[in-house]
Amino acid sequence: MATPRQRFAEALTFLKGLQDQGIVGIHTDDIPNVKHRQLLVKNGFLQEVTKGWYIATDPNEKDGETTAWYSSYWEFIARFLNRKYGDDWSLSADQSLLLHAGNRSVPQQLLIRSPKGNNKPTPLPHNTSLFNLKTDIPTSEQTLIEEGIRMYSLQASLIYAGVSVYKSNAIDARTTLSLIRDASELLPILLENGHTTLAGRLAGAFRNIQRDRIADQIMETFKQADYDIREEDPFDAKLELKLSARERSPYANRIRLIWLQMRGAVMANFPQAPGIRTDHGSYMKDVDDIYITDAYHSLSIERYRVTPELIQKVSSGEWDTEENEGDRKQWDAMAARGYYQAFQSVKRSIKAILEGANAGTQVDKDHATWYRQMFDPSVTAGLLKASDLSGYRNNQVYIGNSKHVPLNVEAMRDAMPILFELLEEEPEASVRAVLGHFVFVFIHAYMDGNGRMGRFLMNTMLASGGYPWTVIPVEKRDEYMQALEEASVRQNIEPFAKFLGDLVNKRMKGKNAAELPNKK
């Protein structure tokens, strides 16, 4: 008879087999052995999502943490709905449009269409839900299936999305519109169904993004077919940005639109740039003086357990992996040493910027060095492989407790050059600092270290306007993360801009919002 430990090992082996098959949404039929299922739930390796359905979880996650659910969300939804409805379901046109725009944030409520729907919500973890709308689904010609998710095609989602999406998700709507190359992609559906109101709305939307040719084609074709059509702009405002019709990646245009839409709110919530000092040496001395405070708070935000004494030890050279076995094995010490090395590289970038280099160009050139320096001690100690320092990530990454899903690998590679183009072209240092930090962590180019890299980028851009190096206090971690979440998920940058603007303003007045523990 198997011992409890052997039964648990068998259950874990079975779960690993499911994960090796790429199964994320786990039905009870996938684990027919009830005892295995009970053991995995009891020990925190499985979490029930809804009756008869589970996802794998990390037993070390604390109660209330959302990471397992948010990182599993879309794959779970695909398997759950395909089993429940077969081919007879689709996302709503509005949600389809968001996905076409590259917005994979976890929605509070996911609206799905199915002739088999019951017009009732299905509760899901962490206050999320599905609403099963009993209604028709798009035709096969108007349906796209990606990674098991059934949705409206790009063209059909634009035609059938509600007018509210142009106001609540303006960036997503503009991004999706920018992917249409010619009115002929839309006119067959519009004309066949006599959609004069929808056609007039689309014509107004295309004119809003300066695609006058497409707008004119829609209007003229409908008038020639003897339809009474009226053009109507569904957006609340017009952005002065001409998006390239040749750009096939929604992510490139999405990043440009984020930048343009958010920069005004940043400038409204940030003190005016003081300008670069003539005495570069005094500025660099101020940066040196704040190093220990900065390292303590930046590493603590990432949940490393560090002390000012440890930071002083690694920056003075007393930390020694060859002589001290404890130093060699300590992750926190590796992080502190890596932070020190990266900080020295960031200082060299700042010095070049103070001497006249374009801030965006300089950081584009240098940020890979910052990253390598940050993790070099962990490679030296054998905790990471040398290949881990090769550059941007090659796998999907998720952010703990965030509904925002960072860009996939291909999208990330499309978006990073756009970020540095925007940094090079942006005339306002405040915008470079706030949006540089935000967009960098929004993209999440690395498997680890994105927060520290984002704060380094922020302070480098602050230096380009003469602002002082500014530390984000670990005591304000929750406010900081919530502001980033608001910007990422709801496209509202104001809380983040105000949060950073207040910290910078205090520094400009000679006050420190962040202090070391023994000086409080």
PAROKOL-559519 format. One record per residue (C-alpha): residue in one letter; x, y, z. Coordinates in steps of 0.25 Angstrom, whole numbers, plus 5000, padded with zeros to 4 digits. Each point is the difference from the previous one (the first is absolute). Last residue first. Example, Ala and Ser with C-alpha at 12.3 -4.5 7.8 and 13.67 -1.06 7.14 Angstrom:
# PAROKOL-559519
s505549965029 a499449865002 
This chain:
# PAROKOL-559519
k505652315042 k501549994998 n500249865004 p499149954989 l500650084989 e499150114994 a499150034988 a499150124999 n501350095001 k499850155000 g500950104993 k498950074993 m500449934987 r499949875007 k498650035005 n499650044986 v500549874994 l499249925010 d498750084997 g500349984985 l500249855001 f498649985007 k499350104991 a500549944987 f499649865006 p498650055004 e499850074986 i500549894991 n498649944998 q500049894989 r499149915008 v500849885001 s501450054999 a499950145006 e499149955011 e501049895003 l501250095000 a499250095010 q499749885009 m501449955000 y500550145005 e498950015010 d500349865005 r501550035000 k499950135008 e500849955012 v501149954990 p500250144997 i500250044986 v501450074999 t500250134991 w501350044994 p499950154998 y499350074988 g501050064990 g499149964988 s500949894995 a500249965015 l498549965001 m500249924988 t501149925007 n499249995012 m498849944992 l500949904993 f500649955013 r498649995006 g499649924988 m501249915001 r499749975014 g498649974997 n500449914988 g501049925008 d499549864995 m499549934988 y500450124992 a499250094990 h498850045009 i499250084989 f499250075011 v501350015009 f500750084989 v498750074996 f499950055015 h501550045002 g500150074987 l498650065002 v500450075013 a501550044997 r499850034985 v498850085003 s500750085011 a501250024991 e499150074989 p500550014986 e499649854996 e500749964987 e501149915006 l499149945011 l498949974989 e501049934991 f500549925012 l498649955003 i499849974986 p501249915000 m499449925011 a498749984994 d500249914989 r500949915008 m499050005011 a498949964990 e500849884996 v500249955014 n498650035005 l499750135006 p499850005015 v498649965006 h499450105009 k499049955010 s501250015010 n500249925013 g501449964996 i500450044986 y500049894989 v501149974990 q499949934987 n501349944995 n501350044992 r500350125009 y500950114995 g501549995001 s501149895001 l500150025015 d499349875003 s500949934990 a501150015011 k499249915009 l499450045013 l500449965015 g501449964996 a500650115009 t500650074988 v498650004993 s499450065012 p501150105001 d499750044985 f498550035003 m500050155001 q501250024991 r499449934989 y498750085001 w500850135001 t500849964988 a498749974992 h499550145004 d501250074993 k499750034986 d498550025001 v500350085012 q501050104993 t499050014988 g498950045009 a500850105008 n500650074988 a501550025004 g500350145005 e501049995011 l498949985010 i499649884992 a501449944999 k500150015016 i498649945001 s500449884992 r501349985009 k499150015012 v499149894995 s501249914998 q500550035015 f498549975004 a500149874993 q501249955008 y499350055013 y498749934996 g500849874997 r500750005013 a498650025008 a499349894992 m501149905002 a500050045015 d498549975000 w500249874993 q501049955011 k500849884995 r501450074997 d499950095012 g499849895010 e501249924993 n500950125003 e501450004993 e499649984986 t498750085000 d500550125007 w499250125005 e501050105007 g500150074986 s499550135005 s498749994992 v499749865006 k500250035014 q499350145000 i498849934994 l500049895010 e500150115011 p498850074994 t499249885002 v499449904989 r498949905000 y499650004985 r498550024998 e500150084987 i499650135007 s501249975010 l501050004989 s499650144995 h499950055015 y501349955005 a500750034986 d499550155000 t500450035015 i501449944997 y500150084987 i499650135005 d501350075002 d500549944987 v498950074992 d500350135008 k501449994996 m499649984985 y499250145001 s501250075007 g501049954989 h499050044988 d500250155005 t499250074988 r498849945006 i499049944990 g498650065000 p499050035011 a498949914994 q498650055003 p499349935011 f499249884996 n498549985000 a499550084988 m501349954992 v499649855002 a498550024997 g500450064986 r501049884997 m498949905002 q499350004986 l501350014992 w500749905008 i498949895000 l499850034985 r501449984996 i500049875009 r498849954993 n500550034986 a501249915003 y499249895006 p498949994989 s501149954991 r499750014986 e500650144998 r499850044985 a498950105003 s500950085009 l499350075011 k499850154998 l500050065014 e499250135004 l499049935010 k498650044998 a499050005012 d498749935005 f500149894990 p498749954992 d500250104988 e498750004992 e499849994985 r498650004995 i499549904990 d498750004992 y500249884991 d499950014985 a501149904996 q500950124996 k499750065013 f500649885007 t501249994991 e500350155002 m499949995015 i500949885002 q501050044990 d500150145006 a500349945014 i501049914994 r500750114993 d499950095012 r500949915009 q500350125009 i499749925013 n498750085002 r499749984985 f500049855003 a499150015012 g499050094992 a499949904988 l499849895011 r498950075006 g499350034986 a500249854997 l499449965013 t498850094998 t499849954985 h500149855003 g499349964987 n500349855003 e500749974987 l500650144999 l500750005014 i500549854999 p500650034986 l500550145003 l500949965011 e501349954994 s499750084987 a500250125009 d501549984999 r501249985009 i499349975013 l501049985011 s499950145005 l498549985004 t500549905010 t501050095007 r499050115000 a498949925007 d501149945010 i500450145003 a498650055002 n499649905009 s498950065009 k499650104989 y500149934987 v499549875007 s498750075004 v499650004985 g499849855000 a500949914992 y499349944988 i500750064988 l501450005007 s499849865005 a499649954986 q501350064994 l500949945010 s499349875000 y499049975011 m500549915011 r500249855003 i501249985010 g500749864998 e501350074998 e499550094989 i498749974993 l499450114991 t498550014996 q499450094990 e500149894989 s499449905009 t498850095003 p500050085013 i499349945012 d498550015003 t499450035014 k499949945014 l501050095007 n500949925010 f500650105009 l501449955005 s500550055014 t501150065007 n500050045015 h501349935004 p499649864995 l498849984990 p498550015001 t499249964988 p499050114996 k498749974994 n499350024987 n499949854998 g500949984988 k499849884990 p499950104988 s501350055005 r500650145002 i501150035010 l500250125009 l501249995009 q499850085014 q501150065007 p500949994988 v501449945001 s500950094991 r500349944987 n500050134992 g500849984987 a499050084992 h499449874994 l499749965014 l499350135003 l499249994988 s499549865003 q499650055014 d499150104993 a499549904990 s499649905011 l500849875001 s499449894992 w499249875003 d499449884992 d501349934996 g500049905012 y499150075011 k500549955014 r501349934995 n500450124992 l499650105010 f500849935011 r501249984991 a500150144995 i499750075013 f501149925007 e501050044990 w499550155001 y500150005015 s501249925004 s500950125004 y498950075006 w499649885009 a501449965005 t500350155002 t498850045008 e500549995015 g498950005010 d500649895009 k501550004998 e500649934989 n501149895004 p499149894996 d500150054985 t498849974993 a499549904989 i498650044995 y498749935003 w498649974994 g498849915005 k499250115006 t500850134998 v501450055002 e500549895010 q501550025003 l501049894998 f501449995006 g499650055014 n500249885008 k498649975002 v499650024986 l501149914995 l499649895010 q498550014997 r500349994985 h500949885002 k498949945009 v499050024990 n500849924989 p499350054987 i501050114998 d499750054986 d498549975002 t500050105011 h500350114990 i501350075000 g500150134993 v501550024998 i500449874991 g501350024993 q500249854999 d501250015009 q499050075010 l499149885000 g501249915002 k500550085012 l498649995006 f500249844999 t501450015007 l499450095011 a498949905003 e501049885000 a500950085009 f498850025009 r499649865000 q501549965004 r500050105011 p498749945006 t500649864999 a499549914989 m499549865004 
